[in-house]
Amino acid sequence: MEGSRQPAASSTTRDLDCNYTPKMGKNRTRKVGITGKYGTRYGATLRKLLRKVEVSQHSTYRCAFCGKDSVKRTVVGIWNCKSCRKVVAGGAYSLSTASAVTVRSTIARLRKIQQESV
């Protein structure tokens, strides 16, 4: 029979059907999180490091001016508060870097010493 077609694949034979694609559930990237878009490429260790960076750059931070959690990154090193519309220069992936915190505390300590000596 030249024009005959095979019956549609039933649930028992869907493993043999090459057109069957399972539906993705809500737990598609449960373990890997935001780095699930890279699949199996680049190695697990690099993806873990990149996950930490990407989570920190996409999260919201507390504004030092208005106190709300509404500071988001616009471009590399530029952070914008949606509430009070202040623009702050910070780190590339997080609002404040470890070296910036050290410099800030050193400047405060030196100002305190200078004020006590005057």
KOLPAGU-660610 format. One record per atom (N, C-alpha, C): x, y, z; residue in one letter. Coordinates in steps of 0.2 Angstrom, whole numbers, padded with zeros to 4 digits, always signed. Layout:
XYZA/...
This chain:
+0004-0006+0000M/+0000+0000+0000M/+0004+0006+0000M/+0004+0010-0005E/+0008+0016-0006E/+0006+0022-0002E/+0000+0023-0001G/-0003+0029+0002G/-0005+0028+0009G/-0003+0022+0012S/-0005+0021+0019S/+0000+0024+0024S/-0003+0026+0030R/+0001+0030+0035R/+0001+0025+0041R/+0006+0026+0045Q/+0006+0022+0051Q/+0002+0026+0056Q/-0001+0022+0061P/-0005+0026+0066P/-0001+0030+0071P/-0004+0035+0074A/+0000+0040+0078A/+0003+0036+0084A/+0008+0039+0086A/+0012+0035+0092A/+0008+0036+0098A/+0007+0030+0102S/+0003+0030+0108S/+0008+0032+0113S/+0006+0032+0120S/+0010+0033+0125S/+0015+0028+0127S/+0014+0022+0124T/+0018+0016+0125T/+0024+0016+0120T/+0022+0019+0114T/+0028+0019+0109T/+0031+0026+0108T/+0029+0031+0112R/+0032+0038+0111R/+0040+0038+0112R/+0043+0033+0115D/+0050+0033+0116D/+0053+0031+0109D/+0050+0028+0105L/+0052+0027+0098L/+0051+0032+0093L/+0046+0037+0095D/+0045+0042+0090D/+0050+0048+0091D/+0053+0049+0085C/+0058+0054+0085C/+0056+0062+0085C/+0049+0063+0085N/+0046+0069+0085N/+0044+0071+0092N/+0044+0066+0097Y/+0042+0067+0103Y/+0047+0072+0107Y/+0044+0077+0110T/+0049+0081+0115T/+0045+0082+0121T/+0048+0080+0127P/+0045+0081+0133P/+0044+0088+0135P/+0039+0089+0139K/+0038+0096+0141K/+0042+0098+0147K/+0045+0104+0147M/+0050+0106+0152M/+0046+0108+0158M/+0048+0106+0164G/+0044+0108+0170G/+0047+0114+0173G/+0045+0115+0179K/+0047+0121+0182K/+0054+0120+0185K/+0057+0114+0186N/+0063+0113+0189N/+0069+0112+0184N/+0068+0115+0178R/+0073+0114+0173R/+0080+0116+0175R/+0081+0121+0178T/+0088+0124+0180T/+0088+0124+0188T/+0085+0119+0191R/+0085+0119+0199R/+0092+0120+0202R/+0097+0116+0199K/+0103+0115+0202K/+0108+0121+0199K/+0107+0122+0193V/+0112+0127+0190V/+0110+0134+0190V/+0104+0135+0191G/+0101+0142+0191G/+0102+0146+0185G/+0104+0152+0185I/+0105+0156+0179I/+0110+0154+0174I/+0114+0150+0176T/+0119+0147+0171T/+0117+0141+0167T/+0110+0140+0168G/+0108+0134+0164G/+0108+0136+0157G/+0108+0142+0155K/+0108+0144+0148K/+0115+0142+0144K/+0120+0140+0148Y/+0126+0138+0145Y/+0126+0130+0144Y/+0121+0127+0147G/+0121+0119+0146G/+0127+0116+0149G/+0130+0111+0145T/+0136+0108+0148T/+0142+0111+0145T/+0142+0117+0143R/+0148+0120+0140R/+0152+0123+0146R/+0159+0124+0145Y/+0163+0128+0149Y/+0165+0125+0156Y/+0162+0119+0158G/+0164+0116+0164G/+0160+0118+0170G/+0160+0114+0175A/+0155+0115+0181A/+0158+0121+0185A/+0165+0121+0186T/+0168+0125+0190T/+0167+0133+0188T/+0169+0133+0181L/+0168+0140+0178L/+0161+0142+0178L/+0156+0138+0177R/+0149+0140+0178R/+0147+0142+0185R/+0150+0138+0190K/+0148+0140+0197K/+0151+0147+0198K/+0157+0149+0196L/+0160+0156+0197L/+0155+0161+0193L/+0153+0159+0187L/+0149+0164+0183L/+0142+0165+0186L/+0140+0160+0189R/+0133+0160+0193R/+0133+0165+0198R/+0139+0165+0202K/+0139+0170+0208K/+0140+0177+0205K/+0143+0178+0199V/+0144+0185+0196V/+0137+0187+0194V/+0134+0183+0190E/+0128+0185+0187E/+0122+0186+0191E/+0122+0182+0197V/+0117+0183+0202V/+0118+0190+0205V/+0124+0191+0207S/+0125+0198+0210S/+0124+0204+0206S/+0125+0203+0199Q/+0124+0209+0195Q/+0117+0210+0193Q/+0113+0205+0193H/+0106+0205+0192H/+0101+0207+0198H/+0104+0207+0204S/+0100+0208+0210S/+0099+0215+0211S/+0095+0217+0216T/+0094+0224+0218T/+0097+0225+0224T/+0100+0231+0225Y/+0103+0233+0231Y/+0100+0239+0235Y/+0102+0240+0241R/+0099+0245+0245R/+0102+0252+0243R/+0098+0257+0242C/+0100+0263+0241C/+0103+0267+0247C/+0108+0270+0247A/+0111+0273+0252A/+0108+0280+0254A/+0104+0283+0249F/+0101+0289+0249F/+0094+0289+0252F/+0090+0284+0249C/+0083+0283+0251C/+0081+0277+0255C/+0086+0273+0255G/+0085+0267+0260G/+0081+0261+0257G/+0079+0262+0250K/+0074+0256+0247K/+0079+0252+0243K/+0076+0245+0243D/+0080+0240+0239D/+0078+0241+0231D/+0080+0247+0228S/+0078+0248+0221S/+0084+0250+0217S/+0090+0248+0219V/+0096+0250+0215V/+0098+0244+0210V/+0098+0245+0204K/+0099+0240+0199K/+0105+0243+0194K/+0109+0238+0192R/+0114+0240+0187R/+0111+0241+0180R/+0114+0247+0177T/+0111+0249+0171T/+0117+0247+0166T/+0123+0248+0167V/+0129+0246+0162V/+0134+0245+0167V/+0140+0243+0165V/+0146+0241+0169V/+0148+0246+0173V/+0147+0246+0180G/+0150+0251+0184G/+0145+0256+0186G/+0139+0257+0183I/+0134+0262+0184I/+0128+0259+0187I/+0126+0261+0193W/+0120+0259+0196W/+0115+0264+0197W/+0109+0263+0196N/+0103+0267+0196N/+0098+0266+0201N/+0096+0270+0205C/+0090+0269+0210C/+0084+0271+0206C/+0079+0267+0206K/+0073+0268+0203K/+0068+0273+0207K/+0069+0272+0213S/+0065+0276+0218S/+0067+0284+0218S/+0073+0285+0220C/+0075+0292+0220C/+0079+0295+0214C/+0080+0290+0209R/+0083+0292+0203R/+0091+0294+0204R/+0094+0292+0209K/+0101+0294+0210K/+0105+0289+0206K/+0111+0291+0203V/+0115+0287+0199V/+0122+0286+0203V/+0124+0280+0204V/+0130+0279+0208V/+0135+0275+0204V/+0141+0277+0204A/+0147+0273+0201A/+0149+0268+0206A/+0149+0262+0204G/+0151+0256+0209G/+0155+0251+0205G/+0155+0245+0208G/+0159+0240+0204G/+0155+0237+0198G/+0159+0233+0194A/+0156+0230+0188A/+0150+0226+0189A/+0151+0221+0194Y/+0146+0216+0196Y/+0142+0217+0202Y/+0144+0221+0207S/+0141+0223+0213S/+0141+0230+0214S/+0137+0233+0219L/+0137+0240+0220L/+0143+0242+0223L/+0146+0239+0228S/+0152+0241+0231S/+0157+0235+0231S/+0163+0237+0230T/+0168+0231+0230T/+0172+0231+0236T/+0175+0226+0238A/+0179+0225+0244A/+0184+0231+0245A/+0188+0233+0239S/+0193+0238+0239S/+0190+0245+0241S/+0184+0246+0238A/+0180+0252+0239A/+0178+0253+0247A/+0176+0247+0250V/+0175+0248+0257V/+0181+0249+0261V/+0186+0246+0259T/+0193+0247+0263T/+0195+0255+0262T/+0194+0257+0256V/+0196+0264+0255V/+0192+0269+0259V/+0185+0268+0259R/+0181+0272+0263R/+0182+0272+0270R/+0184+0266+0273S/+0185+0266+0280S/+0192+0269+0282S/+0197+0269+0277T/+0203+0272+0278T/+0202+0279+0278T/+0198+0282+0273I/+0197+0289+0273I/+0194+0292+0279I/+0189+0288+0282A/+0185+0290+0288A/+0190+0290+0294A/+0194+0285+0294R/+0199+0285+0300R/+0204+0290+0300R/+0206+0292+0294L/+0211+0298+0293L/+0208+0304+0295L/+0201+0305+0293R/+0198+0311+0294R/+0197+0312+0302R/+0196+0306+0305K/+0195+0307+0312K/+0201+0309+0316K/+0207+0306+0314I/+0213+0308+0316I/+0215+0315+0315I/+0213+0317+0309Q/+0215+0324+0308Q/+0210+0329+0312Q/+0204+0327+0313Q/+0200+0332+0317Q/+0202+0332+0324Q/+0204+0326+0327E/+0207+0326+0334E/+0213+0330+0335E/+0217+0330+0330S/+0224+0334+0331S/+0223+0341+0330S/+0217+0344+0327V/+0216+0351+0326V/+0213+0354+0332V/
